[in-house]
Amino acid sequence: MSSITEAIAISSEKIRPHQLEVERLVRRISSIGICVLAWHLASTHHVDLGLVTFQNVPSPQEVLAAGWELLQSGKIVSHLTASMSRVFSGYLIAVVTGIALGLIIGRSRTSGDTLLPPLEMLRPIPAVAWIPLSILMFPSSELSMIFITFTGALFPILLNTIHGVEAIDPRLIASARSLGTGHGAIFTEVILPAAAPSIFTGLSIGMGTAWFCLVTAEMIAGQFGIGYYTWASYTVQNYAEIVVGMLLIGLLGMTSSLAIRKLGNAMMPWRVSGANK
């Protein structure tokens, strides 16, 4: 009898995590559905709240029709290809630069005093302010657009890497040294694993800000791209297409950030197992 009870308990423990994931998925889908319903009601009834008005906001049906028209035109492939190549090019450069600088600044007070002040001065500058200078700095508009997405992704990655390295318990490094661990092994087996959660948080945020800067980047001279499509729709006051572009950027940014988080969980199994206990 006890063996049957134990078997039931074990099976329930296996089923419960799956049920929790299903419940979370249902809640997330429901939250999106509620937002779309509120949008539909506000736009179709032309709600005017004084400070905020929905009298000229396109309804979900109009946005869906504009999205279907874009899909049928065949231009969506060109737009997606152009935007993704610009975003991921700038993002990958930001990953290498941000993590390298973050590790150096986080481990060396001298490097921090030398490198961090100018970086902190550049950090608050919005992406749109870089447009004139990027046109002067780079020989092609494509490189200028990649540079702007790079600046958007760099600082979240850099600062999270610095914070992750600085937050490492010095006793971990001291213990490794007392056991005869070399500098290279300390770096790969202590510093990087300990700072990895913060680094991947920065990578996820940096991916979102890279997409956030896309419209700004493609304002320069883009002829294809989701940001260009959104900006061009604004210039001709095609409101439904503006929302289509916004939703595409949001969907791509969310999917990219989710992929980064999944990659982080795969590379940090100890963190996932600890969170599930």
N, C-alpha and C positions, 0 to 999 in steps of 0.2 A: 504493500500500500504506500509506503513511504517513497519507494522508487517511482511510483506513478505520480505522486505529488511533486517530486523533484523534477520529473520530466516535463510536467505541466508548467512549473515555475520557469524552467530553462527556456521552453518554447515561448512563454509569454514575454520573457526578457528579450528574445530575438525579434518578436513581432512588434514590441512597443517602440523601438527606434524607428521602424518603418512607418508605424502609425503617426508618430510625431512629425516625420518628414511630410507625410501626406497632409496632415492638419496645417502645417506651416505653408505648404504650397497652396492649399485652399484659401487660407487667410490672405496670402499675397495676391492671388488672382481676384479675390473678392474686393480687396482694397482698390485695385486698378478698375474693376467694374464699377465701384461706387463713384470713383473720380470721373469716369466716362459718363455715367448717368447724370452726375451733377453738371458736367459740362454741357450735355445734351439739353437738360432742362433750362439752364441759364441762357444758352444761345438761342434756343427755339422760342423761348418766352421773352427774349430781349430784356433780361433783368437789368435794372439800373439801380445801383446801390449808392449813387451819389459820387463817391470817390472812385468806385470801380463800376464800369458799365460793360455789358455783354451785347450791346445793340448791334455792333459791327463784327462781333467774333463769329467766325464760321462754325457751323454745327459739325458734329462727328460725321454725319452723312456727306456733307460737302467735302470734308477733308478726305474721307474714304474715296469719293469720286475722283478727286484730284490725284490721290495716290495711285488709283487704278489707271488713270490717264498717263501718269508718268511711267508706270510699269509697261503699259502697252506701247509707249513711244520708243522703248528700247534704250533710252538715254540713261536709264538708271544704272546700267552696268558701267558706263563711262564715268558717271558721277561717283559711284562707289569706288571704282578702281583708283581714280585720281585722289579722292579724299583719303583712302586707306593708305596709299603709298606715301602721302605727305605726313599723315599723322604718325604712322609707324616708323618712318625714317627719322623724324624729329624725336620721337619717343625713345628709340633705341640709342640714339646719340646721347640723349638725356640720361638714360639708364647707366651707360658706361661712365659718363662724366660725373653724374650725381653720386653714384656709389663710390667711385674712386676718390673724389674730393671729400665725401663724407667720412670715409674711413681714415683718410689722412688727417683731416681737421679734428675728428673725434679722438684720435690717438696721440696727437701732438699739439701741445699748447702753443708752441711757437708757430706752427702752421695755422692754427686757428686765429691767432692774433694777426697774422699776415694776410690770410685769404678771406676770412669771414667778413671783415668790415666792408670791403667793396661789394661782396656778394649780397650782404644785407641791404646795402644801398640800392642795388639793382632790383632786389626782390619785389618792392611795392609797385614798380613801374608796370602799368597794365599793357597787355599785348598790343592794343591798338596804338599805343604811343611809340612802339617800335617800328611801325610801318614806314615812315619816311627814312629812318636811319637804315633799315634793312634794304630798302631800294638802293640806297647809296653804297652799302657795303658789299652787296652780292651782284655778280654779273647777270644773273637770270632771276626771273620772278619765281621760278620753282624753288630755287635755293632760299629765296626770301621767305616763302611760305613755310618751308621746312624749318627755318630758323625760328619763326614765331611759334610754331608748335613745340619746338625744342625749349624755348624759354618758358612756355606754360608748364611743361612737364618737369623741368629741371629742379625747381626749388622745393616742391613737396618731397621729391626723392632725396635731395641733398639734406634737407633739415631732418627728415625722419631717420636717415642713416646716421647723422651726427648724434641725434638723441639716443638712438639704439646703442651706439658704441659707448657714449658717455654714461649710459645707465647700467653698463655691465658691472657686476660686483667685483671690486678689485681682488677679493679673496679667491675668486676663481682663477685669475691669472697668476696670483701668487702661489696657489696650490699646484698649478701646472708647472710653474718654474721650479718649485721645490722637488718635483718628481723628475726633473731633468728634461723637461720638454723644451725643444728648440723654439726659436722665434717664429719660424715658418709654421710649425705644428700648432703653436699657440694661436696664430692668426687663423688657420683653417679649422681647428678643432675647438677653439674656445670663443674667439671674438666673433667670427662670422655666424656660428650657430646661435650665440646669445643675442646678437643684433638682428638676426634674420626676421623675427616677427615685425619689428619696427621698419625694417627695410621694405618688406612686402606691403606693409601699410602705405608707405610712401609710393611704392610702385603702383598700387591700385589708385591712389589719389592722383598721381601724376598722369595716369592714363585718362582719367576723367577730365583733368584740366587741359590735356592735349586736345581732346575733342572740343572742349569749351572754347579753345582759341581758334578752332577751325574756321569759323565764319570770318573772324578778323584776318586770318592768314589769306583766305581766298578772296577777300576784298581787294587784294593788291592787283592781281592781273589774271586771276583764274578764269578759265573758260569752261571748265568742267569741275565738278565736285559738289558735295551736298551743301557746303557752306556757300559756294557761289550760287547754287540753285536757290537757296534761301534768300540771299541778298538780292539776286536778280528779281525774285518774286516780290520782294519788298519795293523795289524801284518802280515796278508796274502796278503795285497795289493789288496783287493777287493774293488775298489773305489766306485762302485755303491752301495754296501751295507753300506759303510761309510756314504754316503749321505742319505740313507734310515734312518739310525740311527739318524743322525743330524736332519732330518725333523721330525721324531717322537718325539724327545726331544723338538724341537721347538713348535710343535703342542700341546703337552701335557702341556708345560710351558705356552703357550698362553691361552689355555683353562682354566687352573687352575687359572691364574691371572685374567682372565675375570670373573670367578666364584667368586673370592674374591671381585672384584669391584661391581658385582651385589649384593652380600651379604651386602657390605657397603652401597649401595644405598637403599637397603631394610631397613637397620637399621638406616639410617639417612634421613628419608623422607623430613625433613625440608631443607636439602641441595639440594635435587633434585628439589623440588618445587621452591626454590629460583633461581636455575640455569635456570629453564624453563620460568621465567617471562621476 
